[in-house]
Amino acid sequence: MSVKATARDAVNHILRPFDIQMVRGRSADQSVKSYISARRTIAAARTAGLSVGDYIDQTFATPGTTARTVAEMLRLGGLTSARRVCEIGPGTGRYSEKVIEALHPETYLIYETATDWWPHLRALPHAVVQPCDGHTLTPTPTASIDLVHAQKVFVYLPFETVMGYVDDMIRVARPGGVIAFDVITEECLTDDLVTAWIAAGTIYRPVPREWLIEYLGRHGVHFRGSCLVRLVEGRTELLVFRKSG
Ligand SMILES: C[S@@+](CC[C@H](N)C(=O)[O-])C[C@H]1O[C@@H](n2cnc3c(N)ncnc32)[C@H](O)[C@@H]1O
């Protein structure tokens, strides 16, 4: 079995009790990672009598996790309103819903490679699903976005893909705009966790925290703070930045 198939099986093993499975890769592009099936997830949420967002929180985190994470991101970014927001890899849109409720943006741009989620995402208020090449935010003009964020996405993308997106987040953020994304940093790792991930064939891709913070700083984007957020197994660190302006 290939490493990719082994990793997918490890994740499916985690998800199986909830009757959800990662769908097979939709793309030969190694930067485009699989995600849970829209059809099965929406059906499972309906059966549980929950919104899709609440269902994901209850199944993969703890109830209220998404709302708390969004509140912390907005607090660290000093954001109470925003005209234009952009999100990479929203999946079910559970973070999008909370950000839209809090900031009431005129436009909420979405870059999502799992096209089966597009109809669900298009139903969010003011959402505009963009063509997504899995690497860039090319359709979005430079310096046009008040908040650009990605949640639980960069944790499993290759380093070069993460850095490509980071560069484009820096480009699209307006002066004074907020950039937020979570990554697995050394703050998130323990020896036991790493041992368990390796044994299971981990999909996660840790990145060096201090270098990343300094990299954004060298591009005029300054670190405002961070918080730790639960993953299916382990945790991830949400980093929040503000572009000088
Ligand atoms: C682990 S899920 C997280 C979904 C959502 N942000 C959440 O936290 O519930 C990762 C998301 O990123 C999407 N994705 C995978 N590869 C991507 C890429 N190269 N560019 C943009 N999105 C990608 C997946 O389809 C999925 O929606």
The ligand as a Gaussian input file, in Angstrom:
#p B3LYP/6-31G(d) Opt

LIG

0 1
 C       -9.112000      19.315000       7.373000
 S      -10.156000      20.204000       6.344000
 C      -10.638000      21.614000       7.319000
 C      -11.947000      22.185000       6.868000
 C      -12.427000      23.411000       7.683000
 N      -11.515000      24.513000       7.536000
 C      -12.611000      23.026000       9.120000
 O      -11.729000      23.308000       9.928000
 O      -13.628000      22.394000       9.408000
 C       -9.113000      20.888000       5.102000
 C       -9.850000      21.630000       3.991000
 O       -8.910000      22.124000       3.037000
 C       -9.311000      21.737000       1.722000
 N       -8.093000      21.621000       0.907000
 C       -7.255000      20.561000       0.751000
 N       -6.230000      20.877000      -0.037000
 C       -6.394000      22.195000      -0.382000
 C       -5.639000      23.102000      -1.179000
 N       -4.485000      22.756000      -1.766000
 N       -6.126000      24.358000      -1.343000
 C       -7.298000      24.737000      -0.743000
 N       -8.039000      23.912000       0.019000
 C       -7.589000      22.659000       0.203000
 C      -10.064000      20.432000       1.922000
 O      -10.911000      20.138000       0.844000
 C      -10.819000      20.760000       3.215000
 O      -11.973000      21.488000       2.973000

